[in-house]
Amino acid sequence: MRLKSSKVNEFRLWGLLLTMGGLLLMIIGTVGIVFKWGAVGQVIAAIFMILGLISVMTSMGVYFWAGMLSTSAVILQCPECGKTTKVLGKVDRCMFCKTILSLDPAHAPAEARPSDEIGRQA
């Protein structure tokens, strides 16, 4: 099983990866200037700076989107760890202990349902 996180944390992770990737692209782009490759080095630096800028601006959009989703998320207390967490959609995971949470009993995980309900659905 892959380790999963809550949806809000997944969006934040993508924003962080885009930020770090954009900054790495910008650093790689400076190689053309540092090694004094002349006009070719300046073109390489400009291309990588623009790609890095696009990546950083995209990450800013992802962070903004995650923030807007976070403000409208349902806040509840996790039954497993007791901490307050946010739920996006019908099924999500706790931000802290990764327990599957559901607002709709029909979408609850099989372990959380009583055994008589599981027998009726089969």
N, CA, C and O atoms as a Tinker XYZ file with bonds, in Angstrom:
   488  protein
     1  N      0.835000   -1.181000    0.000000    73     2
     2  CA     0.000000    0.000000    0.000000    64     1     3
     3  C      0.882000    1.248000    0.000000    63     2     4     5
     4  O      1.838000    1.359000    0.767000    81     3
     5  N      0.532000    2.176000   -0.878000    73     3     6
     6  CA     1.263000    3.440000   -0.919000    64     5     7
     7  C      0.869000    4.307000    0.259000    63     6     8     9
     8  O     -0.284000    4.306000    0.690000    81     7
     9  N      1.821000    5.034000    0.768000    73     7    10
    10  CA     1.501000    5.969000    1.837000    64     9    11
    11  C      0.712000    7.123000    1.242000    63    10    12    13
    12  O      1.148000    7.743000    0.272000    81    11
    13  N     -0.426000    7.406000    1.809000    73    11    14
    14  CA    -1.272000    8.477000    1.316000    64    13    15
    15  C     -1.391000    9.546000    2.388000    63    14    16    17
    16  O     -1.129000    9.309000    3.568000    81    15
    17  N     -1.787000   10.710000    1.950000    73    15    18
    18  CA    -1.945000   11.841000    2.837000    64    17    19
    19  C     -3.311000   12.457000    2.575000    63    18    20    21
    20  O     -4.026000   12.030000    1.668000    81    19
    21  N     -3.669000   13.445000    3.355000    73    19    22
    22  CA    -4.937000   14.130000    3.106000    64    21    23
    23  C     -4.836000   14.929000    1.813000    63    22    24    25
    24  O     -3.740000   15.236000    1.344000    81    23
    25  N     -5.977000   15.258000    1.251000    73    23    26
    26  CA    -5.992000   15.950000   -0.043000    64    25    27
    27  C     -5.347000   17.331000    0.041000    63    26    28    29
    28  O     -4.632000   17.735000   -0.876000    81    27
    29  N     -5.591000   18.048000    1.119000    73    27    30
    30  CA    -4.991000   19.373000    1.277000    64    29    31
    31  C     -3.473000   19.254000    1.336000    63    30    32    33
    32  O     -2.766000   20.057000    0.725000    81    31
    33  N     -2.964000   18.263000    2.064000    73    31    34
    34  CA    -1.518000   18.065000    2.146000    64    33    35
    35  C     -0.931000   17.627000    0.812000    63    34    36    37
    36  O      0.209000   17.974000    0.501000    81    35
    37  N     -1.686000   16.870000    0.013000    73    35    38
    38  CA    -1.214000   16.478000   -1.323000    64    37    39
    39  C     -1.028000   17.709000   -2.207000    63    38    40    41
    40  O     -0.022000   17.826000   -2.906000    81    39
    41  N     -2.001000   18.631000   -2.178000    73    39    42
    42  CA    -1.877000   19.858000   -2.964000    64    41    43
    43  C     -0.670000   20.674000   -2.505000    63    42    44    45
    44  O      0.071000   21.213000   -3.327000    81    43
    45  N     -0.478000   20.761000   -1.202000    73    43    46
    46  CA     0.667000   21.511000   -0.681000    64    45    47
    47  C      1.984000   20.859000   -1.085000    63    46    48    49
    48  O      2.963000   21.552000   -1.361000    81    47
    49  N      2.011000   19.521000   -1.122000    73    47    50
    50  CA     3.214000   18.817000   -1.548000    64    49    51
    51  C      3.544000   19.157000   -3.002000    63    50    52    53
    52  O      4.703000   19.414000   -3.326000    81    51
    53  N      2.532000   19.161000   -3.884000    73    51    54
    54  CA     2.775000   19.510000   -5.285000    64    53    55
    55  C      3.267000   20.944000   -5.418000    63    54    56    57
    56  O      4.136000   21.229000   -6.241000    81    55
    57  N      2.718000   21.849000   -4.613000    73    55    58
    58  CA     3.198000   23.226000   -4.634000    64    57    59
    59  C      4.655000   23.321000   -4.218000    63    58    60    61
    60  O      5.430000   24.063000   -4.822000    81    59
    61  N      5.033000   22.574000   -3.187000    73    59    62
    62  CA     6.418000   22.575000   -2.725000    64    61    63
    63  C      7.357000   21.991000   -3.785000    63    62    64    65
    64  O      8.437000   22.529000   -4.026000    81    63
    65  N      6.939000   20.885000   -4.418000    73    63    66
    66  CA     7.775000   20.279000   -5.452000    64    65    67
    67  C      7.959000   21.220000   -6.641000    63    66    68    69
    68  O      9.054000   21.305000   -7.196000    81    67
    69  N      6.901000   21.924000   -7.036000    73    67    70
    70  CA     7.027000   22.882000   -8.132000    64    69    71
    71  C      7.954000   24.042000   -7.752000    63    70    72    73
    72  O      8.732000   24.507000   -8.585000    81    71
    73  N      7.878000   24.505000   -6.518000    73    71    74
    74  CA     8.763000   25.581000   -6.070000    64    73    75
    75  C     10.223000   25.134000   -6.092000    63    74    76    77
    76  O     11.085000   25.828000   -6.631000    81    75
    77  N     10.492000   23.969000   -5.503000    73    75    78
    78  CA    11.869000   23.476000   -5.467000    64    77    79
    79  C     12.386000   23.176000   -6.877000    63    78    80    81
    80  O     13.543000   23.460000   -7.187000    81    79
    81  N     11.530000   22.604000   -7.731000    73    79    82
    82  CA    11.934000   22.326000   -9.102000    64    81    83
    83  C     12.236000   23.597000   -9.870000    63    82    84    85
    84  O     13.207000   23.647000  -10.626000    81    83
    85  N     11.411000   24.635000   -9.686000    73    83    86
    86  CA    11.654000   25.911000  -10.347000    64    85    87
    87  C     12.941000   26.564000   -9.901000    63    86    88    89
    88  O     13.687000   27.103000  -10.720000    81    87
    89  N     13.206000   26.520000   -8.610000    73    87    90
    90  CA    14.459000   27.090000   -8.107000    64    89    91
    91  C     15.666000   26.297000   -8.603000    63    90    92    93
    92  O     16.706000   26.878000   -8.913000    81    91
    93  N     15.531000   24.969000   -8.679000    73    91    94
    94  CA    16.611000   24.148000   -9.211000    64    93    95
    95  C     16.868000   24.471000  -10.686000    63    94    96    97
    96  O     18.020000   24.538000  -11.113000    81    95
    97  N     15.803000   24.671000  -11.463000    73    95    98
    98  CA    15.968000   25.054000  -12.865000    64    97    99
    99  C     16.709000   26.385000  -12.988000    63    98   100   101
   100  O     17.571000   26.547000  -13.852000    81    99
   101  N     16.374000   27.317000  -12.135000    73    99   102
   102  CA    17.045000   28.619000  -12.183000    64   101   103
   103  C     18.525000   28.491000  -11.822000    63   102   104   105
   104  O     19.372000   29.152000  -12.422000    81   103
   105  N     18.834000   27.649000  -10.851000    73   103   106
   106  CA    20.230000   27.443000  -10.470000    64   105   107
   107  C     20.991000   26.765000  -11.599000    63   106   108   109
   108  O     22.121000   27.149000  -11.903000    81   107
   109  N     20.387000   25.762000  -12.222000    73   107   110
   110  CA    21.031000   25.080000  -13.350000    64   109   111
   111  C     21.262000   26.055000  -14.496000    63   110   112   113
   112  O     22.270000   25.960000  -15.196000    81   111
   113  N     20.346000   26.981000  -14.693000    73   111   114
   114  CA    20.487000   27.953000  -15.769000    64   113   115
   115  C     21.675000   28.873000  -15.612000    63   114   116   117
   116  O     22.201000   29.379000  -16.604000    81   115
   117  N     22.104000   29.097000  -14.396000    73   115   118
   118  CA    23.249000   29.991000  -14.192000    64   117   119
   119  C     24.576000   29.351000  -14.595000    63   118   120   121
   120  O     25.601000   30.032000  -14.628000    81   119
   121  N     24.570000   28.057000  -14.902000    73   119   122
   122  CA    25.804000   27.372000  -15.315000    64   121   123
   123  C     26.384000   28.031000  -16.565000    63   122   124   125
   124  O     27.599000   28.189000  -16.687000    81   123
   125  N     25.494000   28.419000  -17.501000    73   123   126
   126  CA    25.973000   29.059000  -18.721000    64   125   127
   127  C     26.696000   30.361000  -18.474000    63   126   128   129
   128  O     27.606000   30.718000  -19.222000    81   127
   129  N     26.304000   31.075000  -17.434000    73   127   130
   130  CA    26.951000   32.344000  -17.118000    64   129   131
   131  C     28.227000   32.107000  -16.307000    63   130   132   133
   132  O     29.250000   32.748000  -16.548000    81   131
   133  N     28.158000   31.179000  -15.340000    73   131   134
   134  CA    29.302000   30.925000  -14.465000    64   133   135
   135  C     30.495000   30.394000  -15.254000    63   134   136   137
   136  O     31.634000   30.793000  -15.009000    81   135
   137  N     30.233000   29.490000  -16.203000    73   135   138
   138  CA    31.325000   28.926000  -16.987000    64   137   139
   139  C     31.695000   29.781000  -18.194000    63   138   140   141
   140  O     32.509000   29.374000  -19.024000    81   139
   141  N     31.101000   30.955000  -18.288000    73   139   142
   142  CA    31.427000   31.951000  -19.321000    64   141   143
   143  C     31.395000   31.350000  -20.727000    63   142   144   145
   144  O     32.387000   31.353000  -21.456000    81   143
   145  N     30.187000   30.824000  -21.084000    73   143   146
   146  CA    30.003000   30.257000  -22.410000    64   145   147
   147  C     29.606000   31.311000  -23.430000    63   146   148   149
   148  O     29.238000   30.967000  -24.554000    81   147
   149  N     29.671000   32.559000  -23.074000    73   147   150
   150  CA    29.370000   33.656000  -23.995000    64   149   151
   151  C     27.885000   33.786000  -24.276000    63   150   152   153
   152  O     27.052000   33.649000  -23.381000    81   151
   153  N     27.568000   34.055000  -25.542000    73   151   154
   154  CA    26.179000   34.290000  -25.935000    64   153   155
   155  C     25.323000   33.041000  -25.759000    63   154   156   157
   156  O     24.150000   33.135000  -25.399000    81   155
   157  N     25.909000   31.869000  -26.013000    73   155   158
   158  CA    25.165000   30.620000  -25.844000    64   157   159
   159  C     24.802000   30.421000  -24.372000    63   158   160   161
   160  O     23.691000   29.991000  -24.060000    81   159
   161  N     25.715000   30.724000  -23.486000    73   159   162
   162  CA    25.460000   30.604000  -22.052000    64   161   163
   163  C     24.362000   31.542000  -21.585000    63   162   164   165
   164  O     23.566000   31.183000  -20.717000    81   163
   165  N     24.310000   32.750000  -22.156000    73   163   166
   166  CA    23.258000   33.693000  -21.785000    64   165   167
   167  C     21.895000   33.203000  -22.260000    63   166   168   169
   168  O     20.899000   33.372000  -21.556000    81   167
   169  N     21.837000   32.600000  -23.440000    73   167   170
   170  CA    20.566000   32.058000  -23.944000    64   169   171
   171  C     20.113000   30.890000  -23.071000    63   170   172   173
   172  O     18.939000   30.788000  -22.716000    81   171
   173  N     21.063000   30.006000  -22.727000    73   171   174
   174  CA    20.731000   28.878000  -21.843000    64   173   175
   175  C     20.219000   29.395000  -20.504000    63   174   176   177
   176  O     19.224000   28.888000  -19.986000    81   175
   177  N     20.885000   30.392000  -19.940000    73   175   178
   178  CA    20.465000   30.969000  -18.661000    64   177   179
   179  C     19.075000   31.576000  -18.775000    63   178   180   181
   180  O     18.250000   31.397000  -17.879000    81   179
   181  N     18.804000   32.286000  -19.853000    73   179   182
   182  CA    17.497000   32.916000  -20.029000    64   181   183
   183  C     16.398000   31.864000  -20.142000    63   182   184   185
   184  O     15.331000   32.014000  -19.546000    81   183
   185  N     16.651000   30.807000  -20.897000    73   183   186
   186  CA    15.641000   29.743000  -21.060000    64   185   187
   187  C     15.331000   29.078000  -19.723000    63   186   188   189
   188  O     14.168000   28.894000  -19.366000    81   187
   189  N     16.383000   28.720000  -18.986000    73   187   190
   190  CA    16.165000   28.061000  -17.698000    64   189   191
   191  C     15.537000   29.007000  -16.668000    63   190   192   193
   192  O     14.749000   28.565000  -15.831000    81   191
   193  N     15.869000   30.283000  -16.719000    73   191   194
   194  CA    15.242000   31.250000  -15.805000    64   193   195
   195  C     13.746000   31.368000  -16.090000    63   194   196   197
   196  O     12.939000   31.436000  -15.163000    81   195
   197  N     13.382000   31.392000  -17.356000    73   195   198
   198  CA    11.965000   31.489000  -17.710000    64   197   199
   199  C     11.217000   30.222000  -17.301000    63   198   200   201
   200  O     10.114000   30.301000  -16.759000    81   199
   201  N     11.813000   29.043000  -17.558000    73   199   202
   202  CA    11.179000   27.791000  -17.136000    64   201   203
   203  C     11.036000   27.731000  -15.609000    63   202   204   205
   204  O     10.003000   27.299000  -15.100000    81   203
   205  N     12.053000   28.158000  -14.895000    73   203   206
   206  CA    11.984000   28.193000  -13.432000    64   205   207
   207  C     10.929000   29.162000  -12.937000    63   206   208   209
   208  O     10.209000   28.871000  -11.982000    81   207
   209  N     10.835000   30.316000  -13.586000    73   207   210
   210  CA     9.822000   31.297000  -13.207000    64   209   211
   211  C      8.418000   30.747000  -13.431000    63   210   212   213
   212  O      7.531000   30.943000  -12.600000    81   211
   213  N      8.217000   30.060000  -14.549000    73   211   214
   214  CA     6.902000   29.458000  -14.824000    64   213   215
   215  C      6.563000   28.421000  -13.762000    63   214   216   217
   216  O      5.424000   28.357000  -13.300000    81   215
   217  N      7.540000   27.609000  -13.373000    73   215   218
   218  CA     7.310000   26.599000  -12.345000    64   217   219
   219  C      6.971000   27.233000  -10.995000    63   218   220   221
   220  O      6.065000   26.767000  -10.305000    81   219
   221  N      7.679000   28.278000  -10.619000    73   219   222
   222  CA     7.417000   28.948000   -9.345000    64   221   223
   223  C      6.046000   29.635000   -9.364000    63   222   224   225
   224  O      5.325000   29.613000   -8.366000    81   223
   225  N      5.691000   30.236000  -10.488000    73   223   226
   226  CA     4.371000   30.883000  -10.588000    64   225   227
   227  C      3.249000   29.835000  -10.546000    63   226   228   229
   228  O      2.190000   30.079000   -9.968000    81   227
   229  N      3.486000   28.669000  -11.160000    73   227   230
   230  CA     2.502000   27.583000  -11.092000    64   229   231
   231  C      2.348000   27.101000   -9.655000    63   230   232   233
   232  O      1.234000   26.829000   -9.205000    81   231
   233  N      3.453000   26.996000   -8.938000    73   231   234
   234  CA     3.367000   26.583000   -7.537000    64   233   235
   235  C      2.598000   27.596000   -6.709000    63   234   236   237
   236  O      1.873000   27.225000   -5.786000    81   235
   237  N      2.753000   28.876000   -7.033000    73   235   238
   238  CA     1.986000   29.905000   -6.334000    64   237   239
   239  C      0.491000   29.695000   -6.576000    63   238   240   241
   240  O     -0.315000   29.841000   -5.657000    81   239
   241  N      0.122000   29.352000   -7.811000    73   239   242
   242  CA    -1.276000   29.062000   -8.119000    64   241   243
   243  C     -1.780000   27.841000   -7.380000    63   242   244   245
   244  O     -2.919000   27.827000   -6.912000    81   243
   245  N     -0.945000   26.806000   -7.268000    73   243   246
   246  CA    -1.342000   25.592000   -6.556000    64   245   247
   247  C     -1.536000   25.893000   -5.071000    63   246   248   249
   248  O     -2.503000   25.431000   -4.464000    81   247
   249  N     -0.619000   26.667000   -4.485000    73   247   250
   250  CA    -0.770000   27.047000   -3.076000    64   249   251
   251  C     -2.038000   27.881000   -2.861000    63   250   252   253
   252  O     -2.740000   27.699000   -1.867000    81   251
   253  N     -2.328000   28.793000   -3.791000    73   251   254
   254  CA    -3.535000   29.607000   -3.670000    64   253   255
   255  C     -4.769000   28.715000   -3.746000    63   254   256   257
   256  O     -5.704000   28.876000   -2.962000    81   255
   257  N     -4.772000   27.773000   -4.692000    73   255   258
   258  CA    -5.898000   26.866000   -4.860000    64   257   259
   259  C     -6.081000   26.001000   -3.601000    63   258   260   261
   260  O     -7.204000   25.811000   -3.135000    81   259
   261  N     -4.979000   25.482000   -3.057000    73   259   262
   262  CA    -5.059000   24.675000   -1.837000    64   261   263
   263  C     -5.593000   25.504000   -0.669000    63   262   264   265
   264  O     -6.357000   25.003000    0.155000    81   263
   265  N     -5.194000   26.755000   -0.603000    73   263   266
   266  CA    -5.695000   27.626000    0.459000    64   265   267
   267  C     -7.184000   27.888000    0.333000    63   266   268   269
   268  O     -7.901000   27.901000    1.334000    81   267
   269  N     -7.653000   28.096000   -0.887000    73   267   270
   270  CA    -9.082000   28.321000   -1.101000    64   269   271
   271  C     -9.884000   27.059000   -0.793000    63   270   272   273
   272  O    -10.966000   27.142000   -0.214000    81   271
   273  N     -9.363000   25.893000   -1.176000    73   271   274
   274  CA   -10.039000   24.642000   -0.838000    64   273   275
   275  C    -10.049000   24.410000    0.664000    63   274   276   277
   276  O    -11.023000   23.898000    1.217000    81   275
   277  N     -8.966000   24.787000    1.316000    73   275   278
   278  CA    -8.848000   24.584000    2.753000    64   277   279
   279  C     -9.853000   25.432000    3.534000    63   278   280   281
   280  O    -10.329000   25.019000    4.592000    81   279
   281  N    -10.174000   26.621000    3.010000    73   279   282
   282  CA   -11.130000   27.471000    3.740000    64   281   283
   283  C    -12.544000   26.919000    3.688000    63   282   284   285
   284  O    -13.348000   27.194000    4.579000    81   283
   285  N    -12.863000   26.137000    2.644000    73   283   286
   286  CA   -14.220000   25.602000    2.532000    64   285   287
   287  C    -14.308000   24.147000    2.987000    63   286   288   289
   288  O    -15.370000   23.536000    2.871000    81   287
   289  N    -13.228000   23.586000    3.496000    73   287   290
   290  CA   -13.220000   22.188000    3.929000    64   289   291
   291  C    -13.981000   22.022000    5.237000    63   290   292   293
   292  O    -14.048000   22.930000    6.065000    81   291
   293  N    -14.547000   20.839000    5.393000    73   291   294
   294  CA   -15.255000   20.503000    6.632000    64   293   295
   295  C    -14.212000   20.172000    7.694000    63   294   296   297
   296  O    -13.306000   19.372000    7.461000    81   295
   297  N    -14.351000   20.790000    8.849000    73   295   298
   298  CA   -13.414000   20.554000    9.950000    64   297   299
   299  C    -14.065000   19.589000   10.932000    63   298   300   301
   300  O    -15.190000   19.807000   11.382000    81   299
   301  N    -13.342000   18.520000   11.258000    73   299   302
   302  CA   -13.856000   17.562000   12.232000    64   301   303
   303  C    -12.719000   16.998000   13.057000    63   302   304   305
   304  O    -11.545000   17.208000   12.751000    81   303
   305  N    -13.081000   16.280000   14.103000    73   303   306
   306  CA   -12.088000   15.679000   14.982000    64   305   307
   307  C    -11.903000   14.229000   14.565000    63   306   308   309
   308  O    -12.876000   13.488000   14.425000    81   307
   309  N    -10.656000   13.827000   14.369000    73   307   310
   310  CA   -10.346000   12.465000   13.948000    64   309   311
   311  C    -10.680000   11.501000   15.092000    63   310   312   313
   312  O    -10.254000   11.720000   16.226000    81   311
   313  N    -11.434000   10.443000   14.803000    73   311   314
   314  CA   -11.768000    9.497000   15.876000    64   313   315
   315  C    -10.568000    8.663000   16.325000    63   314   316   317
   316  O    -10.579000    8.112000   17.425000    81   315
   317  N     -9.545000    8.565000   15.494000    73   315   318
   318  CA    -8.380000    7.737000   15.812000    64   317   319
   319  C     -7.385000    8.471000   16.705000    63   318   320   321
   320  O     -7.009000    7.972000   17.765000    81   319
   321  N     -6.952000    9.681000   16.265000    73   319   322
   322  CA    -5.915000   10.398000   17.016000    64   321   323
   323  C     -6.484000   11.550000   17.851000    63   322   324   325
   324  O     -5.791000   12.070000   18.726000    81   323
   325  N     -7.725000   11.955000   17.597000    73   323   326
   326  CA    -8.355000   13.003000   18.384000    64   325   327
   327  C     -7.985000   14.417000   17.985000    63   326   328   329
   328  O     -8.413000   15.365000   18.644000    81   327
   329  N     -7.194000   14.594000   16.915000    73   327   330
   330  CA    -6.798000   15.932000   16.473000    64   329   331
   331  C     -7.804000   16.474000   15.461000    63   330   332   333
   332  O     -8.489000   15.718000   14.773000    81   331
   333  N     -7.874000   17.795000   15.390000    73   331   334
   334  CA    -8.773000   18.444000   14.438000    64   333   335
   335  C     -8.152000   18.381000   13.048000    63   334   336   337
   336  O     -6.985000   18.728000   12.867000    81   335
   337  N     -8.941000   17.935000   12.060000    73   335   338
   338  CA    -8.465000   17.791000   10.691000    64   337   339
   339  C     -9.511000   18.307000    9.716000    63   338   340   341
   340  O    -10.663000   18.522000   10.095000    81   339
   341  N     -9.119000   18.506000    8.468000    73   339   342
   342  CA   -10.018000   19.003000    7.433000    64   341   343
   343  C    -10.290000   17.893000    6.431000    63   342   344   345
   344  O     -9.397000   17.121000    6.085000    81   343
   345  N    -11.541000   17.821000    5.966000    73   343   346
   346  CA   -11.949000   16.797000    5.020000    64   345   347
   347  C    -12.445000   17.475000    3.754000    63   346   348   349
   348  O    -13.349000   18.309000    3.802000    81   347
   349  N    -11.846000   17.111000    2.607000    73   347   350
   350  CA   -12.310000   17.585000    1.307000    64   349   351
   351  C    -13.056000   16.451000    0.630000    63   350   352   353
   352  O    -12.554000   15.328000    0.580000    81   351
   353  N    -14.227000   16.718000    0.114000    73   351   354
   354  CA   -15.001000   15.687000   -0.572000    64   353   355
   355  C    -15.681000   14.761000    0.421000    63   354   356   357
   356  O    -15.829000   15.085000    1.599000    81   355
   357  N    -16.097000   13.590000   -0.086000    73   355   358
   358  CA   -16.809000   12.630000    0.759000    64   357   359
   359  C    -15.860000   11.742000    1.550000    63   358   360   361
   360  O    -16.174000   11.330000    2.667000    81   359
   361  N    -14.681000   11.442000    0.962000    73   359   362
   362  CA   -13.705000   10.571000    1.622000    64   361   363
   363  C    -12.350000   11.261000    1.589000    63   362   364   365
   364  O    -11.919000   11.748000    0.544000    81   363
   365  N    -11.687000   11.300000    2.726000    73   363   366
   366  CA   -10.359000   11.900000    2.820000    64   365   367
   367  C     -9.595000   11.176000    3.925000    63   366   368   369
   368  O    -10.109000   10.238000    4.534000    81   367
   369  N     -8.389000   11.610000    4.172000    73   367   370
   370  CA    -7.571000   11.026000    5.237000    64   369   371
   371  C     -7.259000   12.086000    6.283000    63   370   372   373
   372  O     -7.248000   13.284000    6.000000    81   371
   373  N     -7.009000   11.617000    7.491000    73   371   374
   374  CA    -6.596000   12.515000    8.563000    64   373   375
   375  C     -5.231000   13.093000    8.204000    63   374   376   377
   376  O     -4.369000   12.383000    7.687000    81   375
   377  N     -5.036000   14.384000    8.479000    73   375   378
   378  CA    -3.768000   15.039000    8.167000    64   377   379
   379  C     -2.623000   14.524000    9.041000    63   378   380   381
   380  O     -1.455000   14.693000    8.693000    81   379
   381  N     -2.946000   13.908000   10.155000    73   379   382
   382  CA    -1.917000   13.526000   11.118000    64   381   383
   383  C     -1.659000   12.022000   11.153000    63   382   384   385
   384  O     -0.509000   11.590000   11.067000    81   383
   385  N     -2.729000   11.215000   11.278000    73   383   386
   386  CA    -2.534000    9.763000   11.432000    64   385   387
   387  C     -2.913000    8.977000   10.182000    63   386   388   389
   388  O     -2.801000    7.751000   10.176000    81   387
   389  N     -3.359000    9.656000    9.117000    73   387   390
   390  CA    -3.678000    9.051000    7.817000    64   389   391
   391  C     -4.870000    8.091000    7.859000    63   390   392   393
   392  O     -5.028000    7.280000    6.947000    81   391
   393  N     -5.709000    8.162000    8.892000    73   391   394
   394  CA    -6.903000    7.334000    8.966000    64   393   395
   395  C     -7.897000    7.783000    7.906000    63   394   396   397
   396  O     -8.065000    8.982000    7.684000    81   395
   397  N     -8.558000    6.833000    7.249000    73   395   398
   398  CA    -9.560000    7.170000    6.243000    64   397   399
   399  C    -10.799000    7.692000    6.958000    63   398   400   401
   400  O    -11.330000    7.044000    7.860000    81   399
   401  N    -11.252000    8.874000    6.542000    73   399   402
   402  CA   -12.430000    9.507000    7.128000    64   401   403
   403  C    -13.485000    9.682000    6.046000    63   402   404   405
   404  O    -13.152000    9.924000    4.886000    81   403
   405  N    -14.750000    9.562000    6.418000    73   403   406
   406  CA   -15.836000    9.733000    5.466000    64   405   407
   407  C    -16.984000   10.462000    6.139000    63   406   408   409
   408  O    -17.306000   10.206000    7.299000    81   407
   409  N    -17.602000   11.381000    5.391000    73   407   410
   410  CA   -18.777000   12.076000    5.902000    64   409   411
   411  C    -20.047000   11.322000    5.569000    63   410   412   413
   412  O    -21.065000   11.506000    6.237000    81   411
   413  N    -20.011000   10.468000    4.543000    73   411   414
   414  CA   -21.163000    9.704000    4.091000    64   413   415
   415  C    -20.981000    8.250000    4.510000    63   414   416   417
   416  O    -19.981000    7.636000    4.138000    81   415
   417  N    -21.911000    7.677000    5.270000    73   415   418
   418  CA   -21.744000    6.275000    5.706000    64   417   419
   419  C    -21.627000    5.288000    4.542000    63   418   420   421
   420  O    -21.028000    4.225000    4.702000    81   419
   421  N    -22.185000    5.617000    3.380000    73   419   422
   422  CA   -22.094000    4.711000    2.227000    64   421   423
   423  C    -20.667000    4.645000    1.679000    63   422   424   425
   424  O    -20.305000    3.666000    1.026000    81   423
   425  N    -19.858000    5.669000    1.936000    73   423   426
   426  CA   -18.480000    5.701000    1.455000    64   425   427
   427  C    -17.467000    5.349000    2.538000    63   426   428   429
   428  O    -16.262000    5.459000    2.312000    81   427
   429  N    -17.929000    4.935000    3.692000    73   427   430
   430  CA   -17.020000    4.584000    4.784000    64   429   431
   431  C    -16.229000    3.339000    4.418000    63   430   432   433
   432  O    -16.746000    2.475000    3.709000    81   431
   433  N    -14.991000    3.222000    4.881000    73   431   434
   434  CA   -14.198000    2.025000    4.604000    64   433   435
   435  C    -14.850000    0.783000    5.205000    63   434   436   437
   436  O    -15.595000    0.876000    6.180000    81   435
   437  N    -14.569000   -0.370000    4.621000    73   435   438
   438  CA   -15.202000   -1.618000    5.058000    64   437   439
   439  C    -14.900000   -1.934000    6.518000    63   438   440   441
   440  O    -15.749000   -2.491000    7.213000    81   439
   441  N    -13.692000   -1.584000    7.001000    73   439   442
   442  CA   -13.338000   -1.875000    8.394000    64   441   443
   443  C    -14.183000   -1.069000    9.372000    63   442   444   445
   444  O    -14.398000   -1.498000   10.505000    81   443
   445  N    -14.668000    0.103000    8.939000    73   443   446
   446  CA   -15.384000    0.986000    9.850000    64   445   447
   447  C    -16.862000    0.641000    9.949000    63   446   448   449
   448  O    -17.518000    1.031000   10.915000    81   447
   449  N    -17.404000   -0.084000    8.967000    73   447   450
   450  CA   -18.823000   -0.432000    8.980000    64   449   451
   451  C    -19.076000   -1.647000    9.873000    63   450   452   453
   452  O    -18.216000   -2.516000   10.012000    81   451
   453  N    -20.247000   -1.694000   10.466000    73   451   454
   454  CA   -20.603000   -2.905000   11.222000    64   453   455
   455  C    -20.698000   -4.104000   10.272000    63   454   456   457
   456  O    -21.014000   -3.934000    9.094000    81   455
   457  N    -20.428000   -5.305000   10.771000    73   455   458
   458  CA   -20.367000   -6.490000    9.916000    64   457   459
   459  C    -21.708000   -6.833000    9.286000    63   458   460   461
   460  O    -21.728000   -7.396000    8.191000    81   459
   461  N    -22.836000   -6.518000    9.931000    73   459   462
   462  CA   -24.132000   -6.839000    9.343000    64   461   463
   463  C    -24.412000   -5.983000    8.099000    63   462   464   465
   464  O    -25.083000   -6.446000    7.176000    81   463
   465  N    -23.911000   -4.753000    8.063000    73   463   466
   466  CA   -24.078000   -3.916000    6.873000    64   465   467
   467  C    -23.263000   -4.455000    5.708000    63   466   468   469
   468  O    -23.708000   -4.374000    4.563000    81   467
   469  N    -22.087000   -5.000000    5.968000    73   467   470
   470  CA   -21.243000   -5.535000    4.911000    64   469   471
   471  C    -21.912000   -6.756000    4.286000    63   470   472   473
   472  O    -21.855000   -6.934000    3.070000    81   471
   473  N    -22.541000   -7.596000    5.101000    73   471   474
   474  CA   -23.225000   -8.786000    4.594000    64   473   475
   475  C    -24.424000   -8.445000    3.727000    63   474   476   477
   476  O    -24.712000   -9.157000    2.766000    81   475
   477  N    -25.130000   -7.363000    4.051000    73   475   478
   478  CA   -26.308000   -6.971000    3.269000    64   477   479
   479  C    -25.928000   -6.436000    1.907000    63   478   480   481
   480  O    -26.679000   -6.612000    0.948000    81   479
   481  N    -24.769000   -5.780000    1.795000    73   479   482
   482  CA   -24.378000   -5.163000    0.531000    64   481   483
   483  C    -23.833000   -6.184000   -0.448000    63   482   484   485
   484  O    -23.835000   -5.925000   -1.651000    81   483
   485  N    -23.374000   -7.313000    0.010000    73   483   486
   486  CA   -22.745000   -8.306000   -0.880000    64   485   487
   487  C    -23.726000   -9.085000   -1.701000    63   486   488
   488  O    -23.329000   -9.946000   -2.486000    81   487
